[in-house]
Structures are given as C-alpha cells and as structure tokens.
Amino acid sequence: MIDDDLKKLIESEPLALATIMPDGKPNVIGIAYVKVVKGNQLLISDNYMNQTVKDIKTNPNVALIVWDKEMNGYKLIGEAVYFSEGQWLDKAKSLSENKGILTKGAILVNLNKIIKSA
C-alpha cells in the first residue's frame, strides 16, 4: 500500500516509466507528474506519448522508478490501462498540471508490487 511518504515522493518527483514494446524490447520515458488516486492506483496523463501508449495496449505490464535527491527510492511494478475517454481522462484533464496542455488520454496503473531501494 502507498503510505503518505511514498505518495509525497511520487507526487513531487519525476518518475521513469518502463514498458515493453511489441518486439519485446524495453521502452522508458520520463514522467513529470503522477497522482496517487486511491489505494495502489496511479494516474498518469498522456500529453505527448506515442510509443508508450502502443506498448501499454499490447502489454499492460509496467514498472516505474521514483527517487529523491538523497537517492532513496522505490521500484513500482503493476499493470496499466489506457483510457481515451471517460472518468479517468476527465480526471487527468482536470489536474492543475495539465492546464493549457492537450491531454490525449489517461493511464491508470494498478500497482501489485512496491520495492524500496536499499
């Protein structure tokens, strides 16, 4: 479960999001803003993604990494669902971070494993 300290870290620091391309090769991108929506669910806005969206639609398994300036961090593993309409897209569009930016979609990540770095 995401505790308050991890939530603060996730929502205040950039993250790396890794997916698996259809050819089996890895793909990783930087994410500036992620919101914890409930329990172990993360909401990521799709403002500029291309390959990552294709990857999630083909294989929902994702991993994220987040860390602070002291290099304390977490690996977050889960499954992602892409939404091009509906409540999750509406929520992503309503985020202050997306004001004035075209939000094409929303990614909801259901985390099933959280690993703290040593």
MOPAC internal coordinates of N, CA, C and O (Angstrom, degrees):
PM7 1SCF
backbone

  N    0.0000 0     0.00 0     0.00 0    0    0    0
  C    1.4490 1     0.00 0     0.00 0    1    0    0
  C    1.5302 1   109.39 1     0.00 0    2    1    0
  O    1.2310 1   120.56 1   -37.11 1    3    2    1
  N    1.2990 1   116.54 1   142.89 1    3    2    1
  C    1.4597 1   122.13 1   178.96 1    5    3    2
  C    1.5281 1   108.56 1   -78.35 1    6    5    3
  O    1.2310 1   120.63 1   -63.08 1    7    6    5
  N    1.3409 1   116.41 1   116.92 1    7    6    5
  C    1.4628 1   119.69 1   177.59 1    9    7    6
  C    1.5316 1   109.15 1   -88.48 1   10    9    7
  O    1.2310 1   120.57 1    -2.51 1   11   10    9
  N    1.3274 1   116.52 1   177.49 1   11   10    9
  C    1.4655 1   121.19 1  -175.72 1   13   11   10
  C    1.5235 1   112.80 1   -61.94 1   14   13   11
  O    1.2310 1   119.96 1   141.50 1   15   14   13
  N    1.3405 1   117.68 1   -38.50 1   15   14   13
  C    1.4688 1   120.53 1   179.90 1   17   15   14
  C    1.5252 1   111.43 1   -66.16 1   18   17   15
  O    1.2310 1   120.56 1   136.97 1   19   18   17
  N    1.3301 1   116.53 1   -43.03 1   19   18   17
  C    1.4649 1   119.62 1   178.65 1   21   19   18
  C    1.5259 1   110.34 1   -67.61 1   22   21   19
  O    1.2310 1   119.96 1   139.99 1   23   22   21
  N    1.3226 1   117.67 1   -40.01 1   23   22   21
  C    1.4695 1   120.95 1   177.60 1   25   23   22
  C    1.5247 1   110.07 1   -58.04 1   26   25   23
  O    1.2310 1   120.70 1   134.32 1   27   26   25
  N    1.3292 1   116.27 1   -45.68 1   27   26   25
  C    1.4689 1   120.22 1   179.63 1   29   27   26
  C    1.5241 1   110.54 1   -60.93 1   30   29   27
  O    1.2310 1   120.23 1   137.27 1   31   30   29
  N    1.3255 1   117.17 1   -42.73 1   31   30   29
  C    1.4607 1   121.40 1   178.86 1   33   31   30
  C    1.5331 1   110.94 1   -62.77 1   34   33   31
  O    1.2310 1   120.57 1   132.01 1   35   34   33
  N    1.3305 1   116.52 1   -47.99 1   35   34   33
  C    1.4673 1   121.43 1  -179.43 1   37   35   34
  C    1.5252 1   110.97 1   -59.63 1   38   37   35
  O    1.2310 1   120.47 1   137.73 1   39   38   37
  N    1.3191 1   116.71 1   -42.27 1   39   38   37
  C    1.4596 1   120.18 1  -173.76 1   41   39   38
  C    1.5279 1   113.82 1   -86.05 1   42   41   39
  O    1.2310 1   119.93 1   174.36 1   43   42   41
  N    1.3505 1   117.73 1    -5.64 1   43   42   41
  C    1.4552 1   118.88 1  -178.45 1   45   43   42
  C    1.5261 1   114.48 1  -117.41 1   46   45   43
  O    1.2310 1   119.97 1   167.69 1   47   46   45
  N    1.3191 1   117.65 1   -12.31 1   47   46   45
  C    1.4691 1   120.70 1  -177.78 1   49   47   46
  C    1.5318 1   110.58 1  -120.04 1   50   49   47
  O    1.2310 1   120.05 1   -28.20 1   51   50   49
  N    1.3315 1   117.52 1   151.80 1   51   50   49
  C    1.4660 1   120.07 1   173.50 1   53   51   50
  C    1.5343 1   110.01 1   -64.52 1   54   53   51
  O    1.2310 1   121.02 1   -26.92 1   55   54   53
  N    1.3198 1   115.66 1   153.08 1   55   54   53
  C    1.4580 1   122.27 1   178.05 1   57   55   54
  C    1.5198 1   109.48 1  -125.18 1   58   57   55
  O    1.2310 1   120.90 1   -21.80 1   59   58   57
  N    1.3180 1   115.89 1   158.20 1   59   58   57
  C    1.4631 1   121.91 1   169.71 1   61   59   58
  C    1.5233 1   106.69 1  -105.13 1   62   61   59
  O    1.2310 1   120.52 1   -46.96 1   63   62   61
  N    1.3306 1   116.62 1   133.04 1   63   62   61
  C    1.4662 1   123.19 1   179.24 1   65   63   62
  C    1.5250 1   108.54 1  -114.85 1   66   65   63
  O    1.2310 1   120.81 1   -58.52 1   67   66   65
  N    1.3306 1   116.05 1   121.48 1   67   66   65
  C    1.4626 1   121.13 1  -179.93 1   69   67   66
  C    1.5194 1   109.99 1  -110.08 1   70   69   67
  O    1.2310 1   121.45 1   -44.22 1   71   70   69
  N    1.3342 1   114.83 1   135.78 1   71   70   69
  C    1.4620 1   122.75 1   175.62 1   73   71   70
  C    1.5183 1   108.36 1  -128.30 1   74   73   71
  O    1.2310 1   121.01 1    -4.09 1   75   74   73
  N    1.3174 1   115.68 1   175.91 1   75   74   73
  C    1.4586 1   121.58 1   177.25 1   77   75   74
  C    1.5261 1   107.91 1  -116.87 1   78   77   75
  O    1.2310 1   120.82 1   -58.36 1   79   78   77
  N    1.3276 1   116.03 1   121.64 1   79   78   77
  C    1.4622 1   120.58 1  -179.92 1   81   79   78
  C    1.5262 1   110.09 1   -71.36 1   82   81   79
  O    1.2310 1   120.16 1   -20.06 1   83   82   81
  N    1.3307 1   117.31 1   159.94 1   83   82   81
  C    1.4711 1   120.13 1  -179.05 1   85   83   82
  C    1.5294 1   113.72 1   -55.58 1   86   85   83
  O    1.2310 1   119.73 1   154.06 1   87   86   85
  N    1.3386 1   118.11 1   -25.94 1   87   86   85
  C    1.4684 1   120.00 1   179.03 1   89   87   86
  C    1.5306 1   112.15 1   -86.20 1   90   89   87
  O    1.2310 1   120.41 1  -175.04 1   91   90   89
  N    1.3514 1   116.82 1     4.96 1   91   90   89
  C    1.4555 1   121.33 1   177.39 1   93   91   90
  C    1.5169 1   114.89 1    90.06 1   94   93   91
  O    1.2310 1   120.08 1   175.50 1   95   94   93
  N    1.3233 1   117.44 1    -4.50 1   95   94   93
  C    1.4663 1   120.71 1   179.81 1   97   95   94
  C    1.5286 1   110.13 1   -84.50 1   98   97   95
  O    1.2310 1   120.28 1   -27.06 1   99   98   97
  N    1.3263 1   117.08 1   152.94 1   99   98   97
  C    1.4572 1   119.89 1  -179.47 1  101   99   98
  C    1.5272 1   112.37 1   -77.23 1  102  101   99
  O    1.2310 1   121.43 1   -25.81 1  103  102  101
  N    1.3068 1   114.88 1   154.19 1  103  102  101
  C    1.4609 1   123.25 1   174.51 1  105  103  102
  C    1.5253 1   106.16 1  -135.87 1  106  105  103
  O    1.2310 1   119.95 1   -45.61 1  107  106  105
  N    1.3203 1   117.69 1   134.39 1  107  106  105
  C    1.4591 1   120.52 1   178.20 1  109  107  106
  C    1.5237 1   109.47 1  -136.77 1  110  109  107
  O    1.2310 1   121.31 1   -39.70 1  111  110  109
  N    1.3446 1   115.10 1   140.30 1  111  110  109
  C    1.4568 1   120.64 1   177.71 1  113  111  110
  C    1.5300 1   108.69 1  -136.05 1  114  113  111
  O    1.2310 1   121.05 1   -20.45 1  115  114  113
  N    1.3101 1   115.61 1   159.55 1  115  114  113
  C    1.4522 1   121.47 1   174.18 1  117  115  114
  C    1.5189 1   110.04 1   -89.23 1  118  117  115
  O    1.2310 1   120.96 1   -39.40 1  119  118  117
  N    1.3241 1   115.77 1   140.60 1  119  118  117
  C    1.4609 1   121.77 1   178.84 1  121  119  118
  C    1.5298 1   107.17 1  -121.73 1  122  121  119
  O    1.2310 1   120.16 1   -53.70 1  123  122  121
  N    1.3236 1   117.29 1   126.30 1  123  122  121
  C    1.4599 1   120.52 1  -178.16 1  125  123  122
  C    1.5234 1   112.72 1   -83.27 1  126  125  123
  O    1.2310 1   120.13 1   143.36 1  127  126  125
  N    1.3411 1   117.36 1   -36.64 1  127  126  125
  C    1.4593 1   120.51 1  -174.51 1  129  127  126
  C    1.5192 1   111.48 1  -132.76 1  130  129  127
  O    1.2310 1   121.14 1   -52.31 1  131  130  129
  N    1.3211 1   115.43 1   127.69 1  131  130  129
  C    1.4614 1   122.39 1   175.06 1  133  131  130
  C    1.5218 1   106.75 1  -134.40 1  134  133  131
  O    1.2310 1   120.55 1   -40.31 1  135  134  133
  N    1.3173 1   116.55 1   139.69 1  135  134  133
  C    1.4663 1   121.53 1   177.45 1  137  135  134
  C    1.5179 1   109.46 1  -115.31 1  138  137  135
  O    1.2310 1   120.86 1   -44.55 1  139  138  137
  N    1.3271 1   115.96 1   135.45 1  139  138  137
  C    1.4585 1   121.38 1   170.10 1  141  139  138
  C    1.5207 1   105.21 1   -82.79 1  142  141  139
  O    1.2310 1   120.08 1   -59.39 1  143  142  141
  N    1.3350 1   117.46 1   120.61 1  143  142  141
  C    1.4645 1   119.55 1  -176.10 1  145  143  142
  C    1.5173 1   113.03 1   -98.27 1  146  145  143
  O    1.2310 1   119.84 1   144.00 1  147  146  145
  N    1.3204 1   117.91 1   -36.00 1  147  146  145
  C    1.4629 1   120.76 1   173.07 1  149  147  146
  C    1.5149 1   108.87 1  -175.16 1  150  149  147
  O    1.2310 1   120.73 1   -30.97 1  151  150  149
  N    1.3228 1   116.21 1   149.03 1  151  150  149
  C    1.4532 1   119.95 1   177.94 1  153  151  150
  C    1.5084 1   112.39 1    49.95 1  154  153  151
  O    1.2310 1   120.94 1    61.69 1  155  154  153
  N    1.3070 1   115.81 1  -118.31 1  155  154  153
  C    1.4687 1   122.28 1   179.22 1  157  155  154
  C    1.5226 1   111.23 1  -110.34 1  158  157  155
  O    1.2310 1   120.25 1  -144.21 1  159  158  157
  N    1.3249 1   117.13 1    35.79 1  159  158  157
  C    1.4603 1   120.92 1  -179.81 1  161  159  158
  C    1.5199 1   111.04 1  -109.56 1  162  161  159
  O    1.2310 1   121.30 1   -44.59 1  163  162  161
  N    1.3327 1   115.11 1   135.41 1  163  162  161
  C    1.4549 1   122.60 1   177.60 1  165  163  162
  C    1.5191 1   109.30 1  -116.88 1  166  165  163
  O    1.2310 1   120.34 1   -37.42 1  167  166  165
  N    1.3241 1   116.96 1   142.58 1  167  166  165
  C    1.4541 1   122.31 1   176.00 1  169  167  166
  C    1.5189 1   108.87 1  -113.87 1  170  169  167
  O    1.2310 1   121.18 1   -55.00 1  171  170  169
  N    1.3345 1   115.35 1   125.00 1  171  170  169
  C    1.4636 1   122.62 1   179.82 1  173  171  170
  C    1.5203 1   107.93 1  -120.95 1  174  173  171
  O    1.2310 1   120.50 1   -48.53 1  175  174  173
  N    1.3175 1   116.66 1   131.47 1  175  174  173
  C    1.4659 1   121.39 1   178.47 1  177  175  174
  C    1.5161 1   110.48 1   -83.60 1  178  177  175
  O    1.2310 1   121.07 1   -39.66 1  179  178  177
  N    1.3243 1   115.57 1   140.34 1  179  178  177
  C    1.4708 1   120.92 1   172.69 1  181  179  178
  C    1.5124 1   107.57 1  -100.53 1  182  181  179
  O    1.2310 1   121.08 1   -79.64 1  183  182  181
  N    1.3225 1   115.55 1   100.36 1  183  182  181
  C    1.4584 1   120.71 1   176.63 1  185  183  182
  C    1.5194 1   112.11 1  -104.85 1  186  185  183
  O    1.2310 1   120.55 1   147.93 1  187  186  185
  N    1.3336 1   116.56 1   -32.07 1  187  186  185
  C    1.4673 1   120.38 1  -173.99 1  189  187  186
  C    1.5244 1   113.82 1  -136.49 1  190  189  187
  O    1.2310 1   119.62 1  -173.92 1  191  190  189
  N    1.3126 1   118.33 1     6.08 1  191  190  189
  C    1.4689 1   121.21 1  -172.38 1  193  191  190
  C    1.5222 1   112.45 1   -75.53 1  194  193  191
  O    1.2310 1   121.42 1   -31.45 1  195  194  193
  N    1.3167 1   114.88 1   148.55 1  195  194  193
  C    1.4668 1   122.02 1   173.14 1  197  195  194
  C    1.5256 1   109.14 1  -132.16 1  198  197  195
  O    1.2310 1   120.44 1   106.99 1  199  198  197
  N    1.3358 1   116.77 1   -73.01 1  199  198  197
  C    1.4632 1   121.27 1  -177.53 1  201  199  198
  C    1.5270 1   111.75 1   -60.54 1  202  201  199
  O    1.2310 1   120.13 1   140.17 1  203  202  201
  N    1.3106 1   117.35 1   -39.83 1  203  202  201
  C    1.4671 1   121.09 1  -177.80 1  205  203  202
  C    1.5243 1   111.21 1   -59.63 1  206  205  203
  O    1.2310 1   120.23 1   139.03 1  207  206  205
  N    1.3181 1   117.16 1   -40.97 1  207  206  205
  C    1.4789 1   120.76 1   178.83 1  209  207  206
  C    1.5198 1   110.02 1   -63.84 1  210  209  207
  O    1.2310 1   120.16 1   135.59 1  211  210  209
  N    1.3214 1   117.29 1   -44.41 1  211  210  209
  C    1.4709 1   120.60 1   177.32 1  213  211  210
  C    1.5249 1   110.68 1   -59.41 1  214  213  211
  O    1.2310 1   120.88 1   137.91 1  215  214  213
  N    1.3297 1   115.93 1   -42.09 1  215  214  213
  C    1.4646 1   120.37 1  -178.69 1  217  215  214
  C    1.5268 1   111.12 1   -62.39 1  218  217  215
  O    1.2310 1   120.20 1   133.05 1  219  218  217
  N    1.3237 1   117.22 1   -46.95 1  219  218  217
  C    1.4661 1   121.45 1  -178.02 1  221  219  218
  C    1.5249 1   111.01 1   -63.61 1  222  221  219
  O    1.2310 1   120.50 1   142.29 1  223  222  221
  N    1.3152 1   116.65 1   -37.71 1  223  222  221
  C    1.4735 1   120.02 1   179.12 1  225  223  222
  C    1.5265 1   111.37 1   -67.70 1  226  225  223
  O    1.2310 1   120.08 1   153.21 1  227  226  225
  N    1.3345 1   117.44 1   -26.79 1  227  226  225
  C    1.4613 1   122.57 1   179.19 1  229  227  226
  C    1.5282 1   112.16 1   -89.04 1  230  229  227
  O    1.2310 1   120.90 1   139.40 1  231  230  229
  N    1.3284 1   115.89 1   -40.60 1  231  230  229
  C    1.4640 1   121.61 1  -177.12 1  233  231  230
  C    1.5323 1   107.53 1  -144.39 1  234  233  231
  O    1.2310 1   119.51 1   -68.51 1  235  234  233
  N    1.3255 1   118.53 1   111.49 1  235  234  233
  C    1.4632 1   120.94 1  -174.24 1  237  235  234
  C    1.5269 1   115.38 1   -75.89 1  238  237  235
  O    1.2310 1   119.34 1   174.31 1  239  238  237
  N    1.3199 1   118.86 1    -5.69 1  239  238  237
  C    1.4639 1   121.24 1  -178.11 1  241  239  238
  C    1.5215 1   110.90 1   -72.25 1  242  241  239
  O    1.2310 1   121.08 1   -53.59 1  243  242  241
  N    1.3387 1   115.53 1   126.41 1  243  242  241
  C    1.4686 1   121.21 1  -179.01 1  245  243  242
  C    1.5248 1   109.79 1  -136.05 1  246  245  243
  O    1.2310 1   121.48 1   -18.27 1  247  246  245
  N    1.3204 1   114.78 1   161.73 1  247  246  245
  C    1.4600 1   121.78 1   172.20 1  249  247  246
  C    1.5217 1   107.43 1  -137.35 1  250  249  247
  O    1.2310 1   121.06 1   -37.36 1  251  250  249
  N    1.3186 1   115.58 1   142.64 1  251  250  249
  C    1.4566 1   121.68 1   175.69 1  253  251  250
  C    1.5171 1   108.31 1  -125.77 1  254  253  251
  O    1.2310 1   121.25 1   -29.11 1  255  254  253
  N    1.3148 1   115.22 1   150.89 1  255  254  253
  C    1.4612 1   121.91 1   175.45 1  257  255  254
  C    1.5281 1   107.01 1  -127.06 1  258  257  255
  O    1.2310 1   120.95 1   -45.00 1  259  258  257
  N    1.3338 1   115.80 1   135.00 1  259  258  257
  C    1.4618 1   121.01 1   175.05 1  261  259  258
  C    1.5227 1   107.91 1  -137.72 1  262  261  259
  O    1.2310 1   120.44 1   -36.91 1  263  262  261
  N    1.3258 1   116.76 1   143.09 1  263  262  261
  C    1.4514 1   120.68 1  -178.27 1  265  263  262
  C    1.5230 1   109.13 1  -151.64 1  266  265  263
  O    1.2310 1   121.26 1   -19.11 1  267  266  265
  N    1.3304 1   115.20 1   160.89 1  267  266  265
  C    1.4575 1   120.64 1   177.67 1  269  267  266
  C    1.5279 1   110.33 1  -103.05 1  270  269  267
  O    1.2310 1   120.60 1     3.32 1  271  270  269
  N    1.3257 1   116.47 1  -176.68 1  271  270  269
  C    1.4694 1   121.08 1  -176.96 1  273  271  270
  C    1.5256 1   113.35 1   -66.56 1  274  273  271
  O    1.2310 1   120.42 1   159.42 1  275  274  273
  N    1.3265 1   116.80 1   -20.58 1  275  274  273
  C    1.4710 1   121.28 1   177.62 1  277  275  274
  C    1.5349 1   111.26 1   -90.16 1  278  277  275
  O    1.2310 1   120.55 1  -173.14 1  279  278  277
  N    1.3308 1   116.55 1     6.86 1  279  278  277
  C    1.4708 1   124.25 1   179.37 1  281  279  278
  C    1.5296 1   113.29 1    68.55 1  282  281  279
  O    1.2310 1   120.32 1  -156.18 1  283  282  281
  N    1.3342 1   116.99 1    23.82 1  283  282  281
  C    1.4576 1   121.22 1   170.85 1  285  283  282
  C    1.5227 1   106.45 1   -86.97 1  286  285  283
  O    1.2310 1   120.51 1   -49.91 1  287  286  285
  N    1.3041 1   116.64 1   130.09 1  287  286  285
  C    1.4497 1   117.03 1  -175.40 1  289  287  286
  C    1.5043 1   114.52 1  -156.01 1  290  289  287
  O    1.2310 1   121.95 1     5.99 1  291  290  289
  N    1.3309 1   113.87 1  -174.01 1  291  290  289
  C    1.4574 1   122.61 1  -177.24 1  293  291  290
  C    1.5227 1   109.98 1  -142.36 1  294  293  291
  O    1.2310 1   121.52 1   -33.62 1  295  294  293
  N    1.3155 1   114.69 1   146.38 1  295  294  293
  C    1.4635 1   121.86 1   167.28 1  297  295  294
  C    1.5254 1   105.37 1  -103.26 1  298  297  295
  O    1.2310 1   120.49 1   -50.88 1  299  298  297
  N    1.3194 1   116.67 1   129.12 1  299  298  297
  C    1.4532 1   123.40 1  -177.84 1  301  299  298
  C    1.5279 1   108.07 1  -117.11 1  302  301  299
  O    1.2310 1   120.04 1   -58.54 1  303  302  301
  N    1.3164 1   117.52 1   121.46 1  303  302  301
  C    1.4580 1   122.07 1  -175.77 1  305  303  302
  C    1.5244 1   109.04 1  -117.67 1  306  305  303
  O    1.2310 1   120.69 1   -44.07 1  307  306  305
  N    1.3260 1   116.28 1   135.93 1  307  306  305
  C    1.4589 1   118.50 1  -179.21 1  309  307  306
  C    1.5106 1   112.67 1  -170.00 1  310  309  307
  O    1.2310 1   122.20 1    14.62 1  311  310  309
  N    1.3297 1   113.39 1  -165.38 1  311  310  309
  C    1.4587 1   121.81 1   178.81 1  313  311  310
  C    1.5172 1   108.89 1  -120.82 1  314  313  311
  O    1.2310 1   121.18 1   -41.40 1  315  314  313
  N    1.3287 1   115.35 1   138.60 1  315  314  313
  C    1.4569 1   121.87 1  -175.87 1  317  315  314
  C    1.5206 1   111.16 1  -111.75 1  318  317  315
  O    1.2310 1   121.63 1   -33.13 1  319  318  317
  N    1.3189 1   114.48 1   146.87 1  319  318  317
  C    1.4636 1   122.08 1   173.71 1  321  319  318
  C    1.5234 1   106.42 1  -126.68 1  322  321  319
  O    1.2310 1   120.90 1   -45.24 1  323  322  321
  N    1.3422 1   115.89 1   134.76 1  323  322  321
  C    1.4584 1   121.16 1  -179.74 1  325  323  322
  C    1.5251 1   109.65 1   -99.19 1  326  325  323
  O    1.2310 1   120.78 1   -44.72 1  327  326  325
  N    1.3358 1   116.10 1   135.28 1  327  326  325
  C    1.4597 1   121.97 1   178.98 1  329  327  326
  C    1.5238 1   109.65 1  -122.77 1  330  329  327
  O    1.2310 1   120.64 1   -56.50 1  331  330  329
  N    1.3352 1   116.37 1   123.50 1  331  330  329
  C    1.4575 1   121.03 1   176.15 1  333  331  330
  C    1.5278 1   111.30 1  -103.33 1  334  333  331
  O    1.2310 1   120.82 1  -177.10 1  335  334  333
  N    1.3427 1   116.04 1     2.90 1  335  334  333
  C    1.4615 1   122.09 1   175.48 1  337  335  334
  C    1.5305 1   108.32 1  -161.92 1  338  337  335
  O    1.2310 1   120.80 1   -10.82 1  339  338  337
  N    1.3154 1   116.07 1   169.18 1  339  338  337
  C    1.4593 1   120.29 1   175.24 1  341  339  338
  C    1.5137 1   114.61 1    96.75 1  342  341  339
  O    1.2310 1   121.29 1    11.38 1  343  342  341
  N    1.3422 1   115.14 1  -168.62 1  343  342  341
  C    1.4636 1   121.54 1  -172.05 1  345  343  342
  C    1.5230 1   114.43 1   -62.15 1  346  345  343
  O    1.2310 1   119.64 1   143.59 1  347  346  345
  N    1.3259 1   118.29 1   -36.41 1  347  346  345
  C    1.4686 1   119.20 1  -178.16 1  349  347  346
  C    1.5254 1   111.02 1   -71.91 1  350  349  347
  O    1.2310 1   120.07 1   142.19 1  351  350  349
  N    1.3238 1   117.47 1   -37.81 1  351  350  349
  C    1.4643 1   119.54 1   175.39 1  353  351  350
  C    1.5258 1   109.50 1   -65.75 1  354  353  351
  O    1.2310 1   120.29 1   137.11 1  355  354  353
  N    1.3344 1   117.05 1   -42.89 1  355  354  353
  C    1.4662 1   120.30 1   178.24 1  357  355  354
  C    1.5236 1   111.01 1   -58.80 1  358  357  355
  O    1.2310 1   120.56 1   137.32 1  359  358  357
  N    1.3293 1   116.53 1   -42.68 1  359  358  357
  C    1.4725 1   120.74 1   179.23 1  361  359  358
  C    1.5256 1   110.39 1   -63.65 1  362  361  359
  O    1.2310 1   120.53 1   134.97 1  363  362  361
  N    1.3431 1   116.60 1   -45.03 1  363  362  361
  C    1.4705 1   120.01 1   179.14 1  365  363  362
  C    1.5300 1   110.84 1   -60.54 1  366  365  363
  O    1.2310 1   120.51 1   136.87 1  367  366  365
  N    1.3159 1   116.63 1   -43.13 1  367  366  365
  C    1.4675 1   120.48 1   179.78 1  369  367  366
  C    1.5197 1   111.59 1   -63.44 1  370  369  367
  O    1.2310 1   120.04 1   150.69 1  371  370  369
  N    1.3422 1   117.54 1   -29.31 1  371  370  369
  C    1.4657 1   121.15 1  -176.75 1  373  371  370
  C    1.5273 1   113.35 1   -81.41 1  374  373  371
  O    1.2310 1   119.47 1   170.51 1  375  374  373
  N    1.3260 1   118.62 1    -9.49 1  375  374  373
  C    1.4624 1   121.35 1  -178.61 1  377  375  374
  C    1.5306 1   110.21 1   -67.31 1  378  377  375
  O    1.2310 1   120.80 1   -41.76 1  379  378  377
  N    1.3206 1   116.07 1   138.24 1  379  378  377
  C    1.4622 1   120.11 1  -178.54 1  381  379  378
  C    1.5308 1   111.80 1   -59.50 1  382  381  379
  O    1.2310 1   120.28 1   148.39 1  383  382  381
  N    1.3330 1   117.08 1   -31.61 1  383  382  381
  C    1.4673 1   121.11 1   179.48 1  385  383  382
  C    1.5307 1   112.19 1   -63.52 1  386  385  383
  O    1.2310 1   120.15 1   158.22 1  387  386  385
  N    1.3147 1   117.32 1   -21.78 1  387  386  385
  C    1.4637 1   121.03 1  -177.91 1  389  387  386
  C    1.5273 1   113.59 1   -97.74 1  390  389  387
  O    1.2310 1   120.22 1  -175.61 1  391  390  389
  N    1.3271 1   117.19 1     4.39 1  391  390  389
  C    1.4650 1   120.31 1  -179.30 1  393  391  390
  C    1.5230 1   110.10 1   -59.33 1  394  393  391
  O    1.2310 1   120.82 1   -55.84 1  395  394  393
  N    1.3115 1   116.03 1   124.16 1  395  394  393
  C    1.4576 1   121.59 1   179.16 1  397  395  394
  C    1.5173 1   114.89 1    80.91 1  398  397  395
  O    1.2310 1   120.04 1  -174.75 1  399  398  397
  N    1.3296 1   117.54 1     5.25 1  399  398  397
  C    1.4668 1   122.04 1  -179.12 1  401  399  398
  C    1.5288 1   108.74 1  -117.13 1  402  401  399
  O    1.2310 1   120.05 1   -43.13 1  403  402  401
  N    1.3126 1   117.51 1   136.87 1  403  402  401
  C    1.4634 1   120.93 1   175.66 1  405  403  402
  C    1.5212 1   109.13 1   -68.04 1  406  405  403
  O    1.2310 1   120.53 1   -61.23 1  407  406  405
  N    1.3136 1   116.59 1   118.77 1  407  406  405
  C    1.4587 1   122.12 1   176.79 1  409  407  406
  C    1.5206 1   107.11 1  -103.72 1  410  409  407
  O    1.2310 1   120.57 1   -72.83 1  411  410  409
  N    1.3388 1   116.52 1   107.17 1  411  410  409
  C    1.4649 1   122.73 1  -174.49 1  413  411  410
  C    1.5148 1   113.01 1   -79.83 1  414  413  411
  O    1.2310 1   120.56 1   151.83 1  415  414  413
  N    1.3338 1   116.54 1   -28.17 1  415  414  413
  C    1.4539 1   120.10 1  -175.70 1  417  415  414
  C    1.5087 1   110.65 1  -166.88 1  418  417  415
  O    1.2310 1   121.56 1     0.09 1  419  418  417
  N    1.3331 1   114.62 1  -179.91 1  419  418  417
  C    1.4553 1   121.24 1   178.54 1  421  419  418
  C    1.5187 1   108.61 1  -136.82 1  422  421  419
  O    1.2310 1   121.18 1   -35.62 1  423  422  421
  N    1.3202 1   115.35 1   144.38 1  423  422  421
  C    1.4594 1   122.01 1   177.38 1  425  423  422
  C    1.5211 1   107.60 1  -116.41 1  426  425  423
  O    1.2310 1   121.00 1   -56.94 1  427  426  425
  N    1.3110 1   115.70 1   123.06 1  427  426  425
  C    1.4590 1   121.41 1   175.39 1  429  427  426
  C    1.5192 1   107.17 1  -104.45 1  430  429  427
  O    1.2310 1   120.77 1   -59.55 1  431  430  429
  N    1.3360 1   116.12 1   120.45 1  431  430  429
  C    1.4633 1   121.75 1  -179.82 1  433  431  430
  C    1.5239 1   108.04 1  -107.23 1  434  433  431
  O    1.2310 1   120.92 1   -56.93 1  435  434  433
  N    1.3175 1   115.84 1   123.07 1  435  434  433
  C    1.4525 1   122.69 1   173.56 1  437  435  434
  C    1.5211 1   107.36 1   -98.17 1  438  437  435
  O    1.2310 1   120.99 1   -72.11 1  439  438  437
  N    1.3382 1   115.71 1   107.89 1  439  438  437
  C    1.4577 1   120.18 1  -177.54 1  441  439  438
  C    1.5190 1   110.56 1   -76.77 1  442  441  439
  O    1.2310 1   120.95 1   -42.69 1  443  442  441
  N    1.3382 1   115.78 1   137.31 1  443  442  441
  C    1.4584 1   120.10 1   175.54 1  445  443  442
  C    1.5238 1   111.91 1  -119.91 1  446  445  443
  O    1.2310 1   120.83 1   176.15 1  447  446  445
  N    1.3566 1   116.01 1    -3.85 1  447  446  445
  C    1.4597 1   118.87 1   177.95 1  449  447  446
  C    1.5289 1   109.04 1  -154.80 1  450  449  447
  O    1.2310 1   121.35 1   -46.51 1  451  450  449
  N    1.3346 1   115.03 1   133.49 1  451  450  449
  C    1.4700 1   121.78 1   177.22 1  453  451  450
  C    1.5313 1   106.47 1  -126.23 1  454  453  451
  O    1.2310 1   120.83 1   -58.19 1  455  454  453
  N    1.3301 1   116.01 1   121.81 1  455  454  453
  C    1.4614 1   120.80 1  -177.03 1  457  455  454
  C    1.5302 1   108.59 1  -120.12 1  458  457  455
  O    1.2310 1   120.53 1   -61.25 1  459  458  457
  N    1.3255 1   116.60 1   118.75 1  459  458  457
  C    1.4677 1   121.72 1   177.78 1  461  459  458
  C    1.5226 1   108.89 1   -80.62 1  462  461  459
  O    1.2310 1   121.29 1   -42.78 1  463  462  461
  N    1.3366 1   115.13 1   137.22 1  463  462  461
  C    1.4630 1   118.89 1   178.25 1  465  463  462
  C    1.5226 1   109.88 1   -71.07 1  466  465  463
  O    1.2310 1   121.42 1   -25.99 1  467  466  465
  N    1.3032 1   114.89 1   154.01 1  467  466  465
  C    1.4842 1   120.14 1  -177.79 1  469  467  466
  C    1.5026 1   111.35 1   -78.81 1  470  469  467
  O    1.2310 1   120.10 1   180.00 1  471  470  469

